[in-house]
Amino acid sequence: MRTRLWYAGLAGLVIGVTAAASQAFFKVQPPVAYGFCMVCHPATMVAWAMNTYFKTNIPISQAFLVFPSLLAVGVVVGAVIAANANGEIRWRRAPGRKKYMSLLFGFLIANLALITAGCPIRLGLLVSYGSISGIVLVASLVLGIGLACVYLKFRKE
């Protein structure tokens, strides 16, 4: 187990150093602060496609003006390949009562993440760049998580 954790840390270090070096050598200013996000990247991909094919003018990050972010597509394809390779891919029926709430909560999470300008990783990057709005949004995120934990604790008792 420790060996796998060590490899994950090494991979994170290599990815982080590569991303920082890419910003330094390609002069991307200000840094776009894009992390690994399954909300922002699909939204950027859709906006890029609409701008390219329907000639709309939806603002997107300068990092994706030429080519869209395909991170979300890669994650889904990789997950399907990994599940298939391990014999875990199959259809399962969701519990009837919870599937509609899961759909509603997933919709709310995705839209609220877009409203707050992204995911916790992006917010952390914005804070590290000294963004005041990033600090306010991280504080709001921490407050929301705290309130949700208190709610879940009292609901269970």
Secondary structure, 3 states (H helix, E strand, C coil): CHHHHHHHHHHHHHHHHHHHHHHHHHCCCCCCCCCCCCCHHHHHHHHHHHHHHCCCCCCCCHHHCCCCCCHHHHHHHHHHHHHHHCCCCCCCCCCHHHHHHHHHHHHHHHHHHHHCCCCHHHHHHHHHCCCHHHHHHHHHHHHHHHHHHHHHHHHHC
